[in-house]
C-alpha cells in the first residue's frame, strides 16, 4: 500500500464520499453550522471544520450528530479517526517546529564539531521509540544518524 502524502490527507481522499454525503445530509436537513453547534454544545467553527475533515470527533459527538441528521447508527464513525489538520498532521507540525526551533543550533554544532559540512539524508538512519521515564511520563525518543559530508572544494573560491 502506498502511503498518502499530506495533500491527499488534506482532501481526505479516504473518506471523500462520506464527507460529500455528510454535507448533503446537513443540507437536506436544512441545518446551519450555528444550529448544529448549538444542538451539540460546540462552536460553529469547530463543527464547520468537522465537515471539512479537519477535526477528530469524540464518539459521543459523532453519535449526537448521527441522531440530529437521522442517519444510521455508526454511519459517522469515520469522524472519530484523527485526521491530518491544516497543512500537516499535528505530529509532523511538531517535528517541523523542532527543526525550526533547533535547526540553527544543530547547524552551528555540526559546523563547530564537524567542520564545514552537512548531514547526509541519503546515508542516514532513523529510529523512534516511546519510553516511560522515571516519573511515569511517556517520552518520544527520535534518533537521526546521518553521515557527515564535508562541502566539496572544487573550482575557484568562492565555489
PyMOL commands that place a pseudoatom at each C-alpha (Angstrom):
pseudoatom trace, name=CA, resn=UNK, resi=1, chain=A, elem=C, hetatm=0, pos=[0.000, 0.000, 0.000]
pseudoatom trace, name=CA, resn=UNK, resi=2, chain=A, elem=C, hetatm=0, pos=[1.395, 3.390, -0.973]
pseudoatom trace, name=CA, resn=UNK, resi=3, chain=A, elem=C, hetatm=0, pos=[1.247, 5.888, 1.862]
pseudoatom trace, name=CA, resn=UNK, resi=4, chain=A, elem=C, hetatm=0, pos=[-0.674, 9.104, 1.275]
pseudoatom trace, name=CA, resn=UNK, resi=5, chain=A, elem=C, hetatm=0, pos=[1.054, 12.439, 1.059]
pseudoatom trace, name=CA, resn=UNK, resi=6, chain=A, elem=C, hetatm=0, pos=[-0.146, 15.440, 3.068]
pseudoatom trace, name=CA, resn=UNK, resi=7, chain=A, elem=C, hetatm=0, pos=[-2.184, 16.844, 0.169]
pseudoatom trace, name=CA, resn=UNK, resi=8, chain=A, elem=C, hetatm=0, pos=[-4.121, 13.595, -0.129]
pseudoatom trace, name=CA, resn=UNK, resi=9, chain=A, elem=C, hetatm=0, pos=[-4.770, 13.562, 3.614]
pseudoatom trace, name=CA, resn=UNK, resi=10, chain=A, elem=C, hetatm=0, pos=[-5.912, 17.170, 3.478]
pseudoatom trace, name=CA, resn=UNK, resi=11, chain=A, elem=C, hetatm=0, pos=[-8.558, 16.387, 0.908]
pseudoatom trace, name=CA, resn=UNK, resi=12, chain=A, elem=C, hetatm=0, pos=[-9.436, 13.303, 2.930]
pseudoatom trace, name=CA, resn=UNK, resi=13, chain=A, elem=C, hetatm=0, pos=[-9.497, 11.010, -0.109]
pseudoatom trace, name=CA, resn=UNK, resi=14, chain=A, elem=C, hetatm=0, pos=[-10.019, 8.065, 2.198]
pseudoatom trace, name=CA, resn=UNK, resi=15, chain=A, elem=C, hetatm=0, pos=[-13.448, 9.440, 3.154]
pseudoatom trace, name=CA, resn=UNK, resi=16, chain=A, elem=C, hetatm=0, pos=[-14.233, 11.783, 0.268]
pseudoatom trace, name=CA, resn=UNK, resi=17, chain=A, elem=C, hetatm=0, pos=[-17.554, 10.075, -0.442]
pseudoatom trace, name=CA, resn=UNK, resi=18, chain=A, elem=C, hetatm=0, pos=[-18.521, 10.039, 3.233]
pseudoatom trace, name=CA, resn=UNK, resi=19, chain=A, elem=C, hetatm=0, pos=[-17.799, 13.760, 3.646]
pseudoatom trace, name=CA, resn=UNK, resi=20, chain=A, elem=C, hetatm=0, pos=[-19.744, 14.575, 0.495]
pseudoatom trace, name=CA, resn=UNK, resi=21, chain=A, elem=C, hetatm=0, pos=[-22.714, 12.600, 1.864]
pseudoatom trace, name=CA, resn=UNK, resi=22, chain=A, elem=C, hetatm=0, pos=[-22.357, 14.275, 5.283]
pseudoatom trace, name=CA, resn=UNK, resi=23, chain=A, elem=C, hetatm=0, pos=[-22.563, 17.731, 3.668]
pseudoatom trace, name=CA, resn=UNK, resi=24, chain=A, elem=C, hetatm=0, pos=[-25.562, 16.605, 1.597]
pseudoatom trace, name=CA, resn=UNK, resi=25, chain=A, elem=C, hetatm=0, pos=[-27.306, 15.244, 4.722]
pseudoatom trace, name=CA, resn=UNK, resi=26, chain=A, elem=C, hetatm=0, pos=[-26.762, 18.569, 6.517]
pseudoatom trace, name=CA, resn=UNK, resi=27, chain=A, elem=C, hetatm=0, pos=[-28.162, 20.460, 3.560]
pseudoatom trace, name=CA, resn=UNK, resi=28, chain=A, elem=C, hetatm=0, pos=[-31.118, 18.072, 3.257]
pseudoatom trace, name=CA, resn=UNK, resi=29, chain=A, elem=C, hetatm=0, pos=[-31.988, 18.643, 6.929]
pseudoatom trace, name=CA, resn=UNK, resi=30, chain=A, elem=C, hetatm=0, pos=[-31.589, 22.407, 6.479]
pseudoatom trace, name=CA, resn=UNK, resi=31, chain=A, elem=C, hetatm=0, pos=[-29.178, 22.874, 9.382]
pseudoatom trace, name=CA, resn=UNK, resi=32, chain=A, elem=C, hetatm=0, pos=[-26.727, 25.744, 9.566]
pseudoatom trace, name=CA, resn=UNK, resi=33, chain=A, elem=C, hetatm=0, pos=[-23.394, 25.204, 11.302]
pseudoatom trace, name=CA, resn=UNK, resi=34, chain=A, elem=C, hetatm=0, pos=[-24.590, 27.572, 14.031]
pseudoatom trace, name=CA, resn=UNK, resi=35, chain=A, elem=C, hetatm=0, pos=[-27.694, 25.450, 14.633]
pseudoatom trace, name=CA, resn=UNK, resi=36, chain=A, elem=C, hetatm=0, pos=[-25.727, 22.209, 14.701]
pseudoatom trace, name=CA, resn=UNK, resi=37, chain=A, elem=C, hetatm=0, pos=[-23.198, 23.782, 17.078]
pseudoatom trace, name=CA, resn=UNK, resi=38, chain=A, elem=C, hetatm=0, pos=[-25.943, 24.901, 19.473]
pseudoatom trace, name=CA, resn=UNK, resi=39, chain=A, elem=C, hetatm=0, pos=[-27.570, 21.469, 19.473]
pseudoatom trace, name=CA, resn=UNK, resi=40, chain=A, elem=C, hetatm=0, pos=[-24.223, 19.694, 20.009]
pseudoatom trace, name=CA, resn=UNK, resi=41, chain=A, elem=C, hetatm=0, pos=[-22.864, 22.204, 22.521]
pseudoatom trace, name=CA, resn=UNK, resi=42, chain=A, elem=C, hetatm=0, pos=[-19.778, 23.023, 20.425]
pseudoatom trace, name=CA, resn=UNK, resi=43, chain=A, elem=C, hetatm=0, pos=[-18.544, 26.061, 18.497]
pseudoatom trace, name=CA, resn=UNK, resi=44, chain=A, elem=C, hetatm=0, pos=[-19.795, 26.683, 14.970]
pseudoatom trace, name=CA, resn=UNK, resi=45, chain=A, elem=C, hetatm=0, pos=[-16.195, 26.959, 13.741]
pseudoatom trace, name=CA, resn=UNK, resi=46, chain=A, elem=C, hetatm=0, pos=[-15.366, 23.556, 15.172]
pseudoatom trace, name=CA, resn=UNK, resi=47, chain=A, elem=C, hetatm=0, pos=[-18.382, 21.821, 13.619]
pseudoatom trace, name=CA, resn=UNK, resi=48, chain=A, elem=C, hetatm=0, pos=[-17.771, 23.546, 10.272]
pseudoatom trace, name=CA, resn=UNK, resi=49, chain=A, elem=C, hetatm=0, pos=[-14.196, 22.237, 10.263]
pseudoatom trace, name=CA, resn=UNK, resi=50, chain=A, elem=C, hetatm=0, pos=[-15.537, 18.750, 11.089]
pseudoatom trace, name=CA, resn=UNK, resi=51, chain=A, elem=C, hetatm=0, pos=[-17.394, 18.847, 7.758]
pseudoatom trace, name=CA, resn=UNK, resi=52, chain=A, elem=C, hetatm=0, pos=[-14.057, 19.598, 6.062]
pseudoatom trace, name=CA, resn=UNK, resi=53, chain=A, elem=C, hetatm=0, pos=[-12.386, 16.604, 7.712]
pseudoatom trace, name=CA, resn=UNK, resi=54, chain=A, elem=C, hetatm=0, pos=[-10.174, 18.742, 9.913]
pseudoatom trace, name=CA, resn=UNK, resi=55, chain=A, elem=C, hetatm=0, pos=[-11.306, 17.614, 13.378]
pseudoatom trace, name=CA, resn=UNK, resi=56, chain=A, elem=C, hetatm=0, pos=[-11.233, 14.499, 15.485]
pseudoatom trace, name=CA, resn=UNK, resi=57, chain=A, elem=C, hetatm=0, pos=[-14.794, 13.982, 16.717]
pseudoatom trace, name=CA, resn=UNK, resi=58, chain=A, elem=C, hetatm=0, pos=[-15.240, 12.195, 20.055]
pseudoatom trace, name=CA, resn=UNK, resi=59, chain=A, elem=C, hetatm=0, pos=[-17.606, 9.226, 19.742]
pseudoatom trace, name=CA, resn=UNK, resi=60, chain=A, elem=C, hetatm=0, pos=[-20.365, 10.860, 21.804]
pseudoatom trace, name=CA, resn=UNK, resi=61, chain=A, elem=C, hetatm=0, pos=[-20.488, 13.841, 19.409]
pseudoatom trace, name=CA, resn=UNK, resi=62, chain=A, elem=C, hetatm=0, pos=[-20.448, 11.593, 16.340]
pseudoatom trace, name=CA, resn=UNK, resi=63, chain=A, elem=C, hetatm=0, pos=[-23.459, 9.751, 17.799]
pseudoatom trace, name=CA, resn=UNK, resi=64, chain=A, elem=C, hetatm=0, pos=[-25.286, 13.027, 18.551]
pseudoatom trace, name=CA, resn=UNK, resi=65, chain=A, elem=C, hetatm=0, pos=[-24.614, 14.281, 15.029]
pseudoatom trace, name=CA, resn=UNK, resi=66, chain=A, elem=C, hetatm=0, pos=[-25.837, 10.965, 13.619]
pseudoatom trace, name=CA, resn=UNK, resi=67, chain=A, elem=C, hetatm=0, pos=[-29.092, 11.390, 15.557]
pseudoatom trace, name=CA, resn=UNK, resi=68, chain=A, elem=C, hetatm=0, pos=[-29.529, 15.028, 14.510]
pseudoatom trace, name=CA, resn=UNK, resi=69, chain=A, elem=C, hetatm=0, pos=[-29.138, 14.111, 10.847]
pseudoatom trace, name=CA, resn=UNK, resi=70, chain=A, elem=C, hetatm=0, pos=[-31.316, 10.963, 11.189]
pseudoatom trace, name=CA, resn=UNK, resi=71, chain=A, elem=C, hetatm=0, pos=[-28.529, 8.710, 9.925]
pseudoatom trace, name=CA, resn=UNK, resi=72, chain=A, elem=C, hetatm=0, pos=[-27.980, 5.007, 10.595]
pseudoatom trace, name=CA, resn=UNK, resi=73, chain=A, elem=C, hetatm=0, pos=[-26.034, 4.179, 13.767]
pseudoatom trace, name=CA, resn=UNK, resi=74, chain=A, elem=C, hetatm=0, pos=[-22.252, 4.300, 13.329]
pseudoatom trace, name=CA, resn=UNK, resi=75, chain=A, elem=C, hetatm=0, pos=[-22.575, 5.900, 9.877]
pseudoatom trace, name=CA, resn=UNK, resi=76, chain=A, elem=C, hetatm=0, pos=[-20.350, 8.738, 11.105]
pseudoatom trace, name=CA, resn=UNK, resi=77, chain=A, elem=C, hetatm=0, pos=[-17.830, 6.528, 12.917]
pseudoatom trace, name=CA, resn=UNK, resi=78, chain=A, elem=C, hetatm=0, pos=[-15.202, 7.656, 10.371]
pseudoatom trace, name=CA, resn=UNK, resi=79, chain=A, elem=C, hetatm=0, pos=[-15.245, 11.070, 12.090]
pseudoatom trace, name=CA, resn=UNK, resi=80, chain=A, elem=C, hetatm=0, pos=[-13.718, 9.503, 15.197]
pseudoatom trace, name=CA, resn=UNK, resi=81, chain=A, elem=C, hetatm=0, pos=[-10.390, 8.916, 13.406]
pseudoatom trace, name=CA, resn=UNK, resi=82, chain=A, elem=C, hetatm=0, pos=[-7.677, 11.508, 13.981]
pseudoatom trace, name=CA, resn=UNK, resi=83, chain=A, elem=C, hetatm=0, pos=[-7.332, 13.485, 10.740]
pseudoatom trace, name=CA, resn=UNK, resi=84, chain=A, elem=C, hetatm=0, pos=[-4.414, 15.325, 9.241]
pseudoatom trace, name=CA, resn=UNK, resi=85, chain=A, elem=C, hetatm=0, pos=[-5.028, 19.003, 10.004]
pseudoatom trace, name=CA, resn=UNK, resi=86, chain=A, elem=C, hetatm=0, pos=[-4.229, 22.242, 8.250]
pseudoatom trace, name=CA, resn=UNK, resi=87, chain=A, elem=C, hetatm=0, pos=[-1.235, 21.800, 6.014]
pseudoatom trace, name=CA, resn=UNK, resi=88, chain=A, elem=C, hetatm=0, pos=[0.186, 18.975, 8.075]
pseudoatom trace, name=CA, resn=UNK, resi=89, chain=A, elem=C, hetatm=0, pos=[-0.600, 16.487, 10.796]
pseudoatom trace, name=CA, resn=UNK, resi=90, chain=A, elem=C, hetatm=0, pos=[-0.020, 17.677, 14.406]
pseudoatom trace, name=CA, resn=UNK, resi=91, chain=A, elem=C, hetatm=0, pos=[2.864, 15.253, 14.873]
pseudoatom trace, name=CA, resn=UNK, resi=92, chain=A, elem=C, hetatm=0, pos=[4.507, 16.377, 11.633]
pseudoatom trace, name=CA, resn=UNK, resi=93, chain=A, elem=C, hetatm=0, pos=[3.885, 20.010, 12.577]
pseudoatom trace, name=CA, resn=UNK, resi=94, chain=A, elem=C, hetatm=0, pos=[5.720, 19.470, 15.859]
pseudoatom trace, name=CA, resn=UNK, resi=95, chain=A, elem=C, hetatm=0, pos=[8.636, 17.870, 14.036]
pseudoatom trace, name=CA, resn=UNK, resi=96, chain=A, elem=C, hetatm=0, pos=[8.803, 20.922, 11.758]
pseudoatom trace, name=CA, resn=UNK, resi=97, chain=A, elem=C, hetatm=0, pos=[8.616, 23.116, 14.857]
pseudoatom trace, name=CA, resn=UNK, resi=98, chain=A, elem=C, hetatm=0, pos=[11.539, 21.227, 16.424]
pseudoatom trace, name=CA, resn=UNK, resi=99, chain=A, elem=C, hetatm=0, pos=[13.666, 21.767, 13.305]
pseudoatom trace, name=CA, resn=UNK, resi=100, chain=A, elem=C, hetatm=0, pos=[12.569, 25.426, 13.032]
pseudoatom trace, name=CA, resn=UNK, resi=101, chain=A, elem=C, hetatm=0, pos=[13.481, 25.974, 16.687]
pseudoatom trace, name=CA, resn=UNK, resi=102, chain=A, elem=C, hetatm=0, pos=[16.639, 23.879, 16.981]
pseudoatom trace, name=CA, resn=UNK, resi=103, chain=A, elem=C, hetatm=0, pos=[17.787, 23.691, 13.343]
pseudoatom trace, name=CA, resn=UNK, resi=104, chain=A, elem=C, hetatm=0, pos=[20.126, 26.703, 13.524]
pseudoatom trace, name=CA, resn=UNK, resi=105, chain=A, elem=C, hetatm=0, pos=[21.661, 25.327, 16.736]
pseudoatom trace, name=CA, resn=UNK, resi=106, chain=A, elem=C, hetatm=0, pos=[22.068, 21.873, 15.157]
pseudoatom trace, name=CA, resn=UNK, resi=107, chain=A, elem=C, hetatm=0, pos=[23.751, 23.511, 12.160]
pseudoatom trace, name=CA, resn=UNK, resi=108, chain=A, elem=C, hetatm=0, pos=[26.076, 25.505, 14.411]
pseudoatom trace, name=CA, resn=UNK, resi=109, chain=A, elem=C, hetatm=0, pos=[27.108, 22.396, 16.345]
pseudoatom trace, name=CA, resn=UNK, resi=110, chain=A, elem=C, hetatm=0, pos=[27.651, 20.366, 13.156]
pseudoatom trace, name=CA, resn=UNK, resi=111, chain=A, elem=C, hetatm=0, pos=[29.945, 23.132, 11.860]
pseudoatom trace, name=CA, resn=UNK, resi=112, chain=A, elem=C, hetatm=0, pos=[31.660, 23.571, 15.225]
pseudoatom trace, name=CA, resn=UNK, resi=113, chain=A, elem=C, hetatm=0, pos=[32.303, 19.883, 15.804]
pseudoatom trace, name=CA, resn=UNK, resi=114, chain=A, elem=C, hetatm=0, pos=[32.357, 18.531, 12.229]
pseudoatom trace, name=CA, resn=UNK, resi=115, chain=A, elem=C, hetatm=0, pos=[33.777, 21.428, 10.246]
pseudoatom trace, name=CA, resn=UNK, resi=116, chain=A, elem=C, hetatm=0, pos=[32.360, 22.890, 7.056]
pseudoatom trace, name=CA, resn=UNK, resi=117, chain=A, elem=C, hetatm=0, pos=[29.940, 20.021, 6.422]
pseudoatom trace, name=CA, resn=UNK, resi=118, chain=A, elem=C, hetatm=0, pos=[26.334, 18.896, 6.258]
pseudoatom trace, name=CA, resn=UNK, resi=119, chain=A, elem=C, hetatm=0, pos=[24.438, 15.807, 7.389]
pseudoatom trace, name=CA, resn=UNK, resi=120, chain=A, elem=C, hetatm=0, pos=[23.512, 13.305, 4.694]
pseudoatom trace, name=CA, resn=UNK, resi=121, chain=A, elem=C, hetatm=0, pos=[19.856, 12.377, 4.296]
pseudoatom trace, name=CA, resn=UNK, resi=122, chain=A, elem=C, hetatm=0, pos=[20.863, 9.526, 1.950]
pseudoatom trace, name=CA, resn=UNK, resi=123, chain=A, elem=C, hetatm=0, pos=[23.452, 7.761, 4.109]
pseudoatom trace, name=CA, resn=UNK, resi=124, chain=A, elem=C, hetatm=0, pos=[21.046, 8.092, 7.005]
pseudoatom trace, name=CA, resn=UNK, resi=125, chain=A, elem=C, hetatm=0, pos=[19.440, 6.114, 9.813]
pseudoatom trace, name=CA, resn=UNK, resi=126, chain=A, elem=C, hetatm=0, pos=[16.323, 6.940, 11.814]
pseudoatom trace, name=CA, resn=UNK, resi=127, chain=A, elem=C, hetatm=0, pos=[14.756, 5.289, 14.840]
pseudoatom trace, name=CA, resn=UNK, resi=128, chain=A, elem=C, hetatm=0, pos=[11.790, 6.194, 17.049]
pseudoatom trace, name=CA, resn=UNK, resi=129, chain=A, elem=C, hetatm=0, pos=[10.924, 4.804, 20.469]
pseudoatom trace, name=CA, resn=UNK, resi=130, chain=A, elem=C, hetatm=0, pos=[8.280, 5.664, 23.045]
pseudoatom trace, name=CA, resn=UNK, resi=131, chain=A, elem=C, hetatm=0, pos=[9.546, 5.108, 26.575]
pseudoatom trace, name=CA, resn=UNK, resi=132, chain=A, elem=C, hetatm=0, pos=[8.314, 5.733, 30.103]
pseudoatom trace, name=CA, resn=UNK, resi=133, chain=A, elem=C, hetatm=0, pos=[10.632, 7.882, 32.229]
pseudoatom trace, name=CA, resn=UNK, resi=134, chain=A, elem=C, hetatm=0, pos=[11.228, 7.574, 35.974]
pseudoatom trace, name=CA, resn=UNK, resi=135, chain=A, elem=C, hetatm=0, pos=[8.342, 9.970, 36.664]
pseudoatom trace, name=CA, resn=UNK, resi=136, chain=A, elem=C, hetatm=0, pos=[5.913, 7.803, 34.676]
pseudoatom trace, name=CA, resn=UNK, resi=137, chain=A, elem=C, hetatm=0, pos=[5.725, 10.208, 31.712]
pseudoatom trace, name=CA, resn=UNK, resi=138, chain=A, elem=C, hetatm=0, pos=[5.756, 8.816, 28.197]
pseudoatom trace, name=CA, resn=UNK, resi=139, chain=A, elem=C, hetatm=0, pos=[8.623, 10.261, 26.161]
pseudoatom trace, name=CA, resn=UNK, resi=140, chain=A, elem=C, hetatm=0, pos=[9.326, 10.126, 22.424]
pseudoatom trace, name=CA, resn=UNK, resi=141, chain=A, elem=C, hetatm=0, pos=[12.944, 9.404, 21.538]
pseudoatom trace, name=CA, resn=UNK, resi=142, chain=A, elem=C, hetatm=0, pos=[13.959, 10.190, 17.949]
pseudoatom trace, name=CA, resn=UNK, resi=143, chain=A, elem=C, hetatm=0, pos=[17.465, 9.303, 16.804]
pseudoatom trace, name=CA, resn=UNK, resi=144, chain=A, elem=C, hetatm=0, pos=[18.761, 10.643, 13.485]
pseudoatom trace, name=CA, resn=UNK, resi=145, chain=A, elem=C, hetatm=0, pos=[22.101, 9.301, 12.291]
pseudoatom trace, name=CA, resn=UNK, resi=146, chain=A, elem=C, hetatm=0, pos=[23.405, 10.912, 9.093]
pseudoatom trace, name=CA, resn=UNK, resi=147, chain=A, elem=C, hetatm=0, pos=[26.859, 10.663, 7.566]
pseudoatom trace, name=CA, resn=UNK, resi=148, chain=A, elem=C, hetatm=0, pos=[28.876, 13.878, 7.894]
pseudoatom trace, name=CA, resn=UNK, resi=149, chain=A, elem=C, hetatm=0, pos=[29.503, 15.217, 4.384]
pseudoatom trace, name=CA, resn=UNK, resi=150, chain=A, elem=C, hetatm=0, pos=[32.168, 17.903, 4.031]
pseudoatom trace, name=CA, resn=UNK, resi=151, chain=A, elem=C, hetatm=0, pos=[31.436, 20.532, 1.398]
pseudoatom trace, name=CA, resn=UNK, resi=152, chain=A, elem=C, hetatm=0, pos=[33.383, 19.942, -1.810]
pseudoatom trace, name=CA, resn=UNK, resi=153, chain=A, elem=C, hetatm=0, pos=[36.213, 22.373, -2.536]
pseudoatom trace, name=CA, resn=UNK, resi=154, chain=A, elem=C, hetatm=0, pos=[36.233, 22.179, -6.305]
pseudoatom trace, name=CA, resn=UNK, resi=155, chain=A, elem=C, hetatm=0, pos=[36.697, 25.165, -8.538]
pseudoatom trace, name=CA, resn=UNK, resi=156, chain=A, elem=C, hetatm=0, pos=[37.753, 28.659, -7.661]
pseudoatom trace, name=CA, resn=UNK, resi=157, chain=A, elem=C, hetatm=0, pos=[36.868, 30.140, -4.280]
pseudoatom trace, name=CA, resn=UNK, resi=158, chain=A, elem=C, hetatm=0, pos=[34.171, 31.101, -3.585]
pseudoatom trace, name=CA, resn=UNK, resi=159, chain=A, elem=C, hetatm=0, pos=[32.764, 27.976, -5.137]
for i in range(1, 159): cmd.bond("trace and resi %d" % i, "trace and resi %d" % (i + 1))
show_as sticks, trace
zoom trace
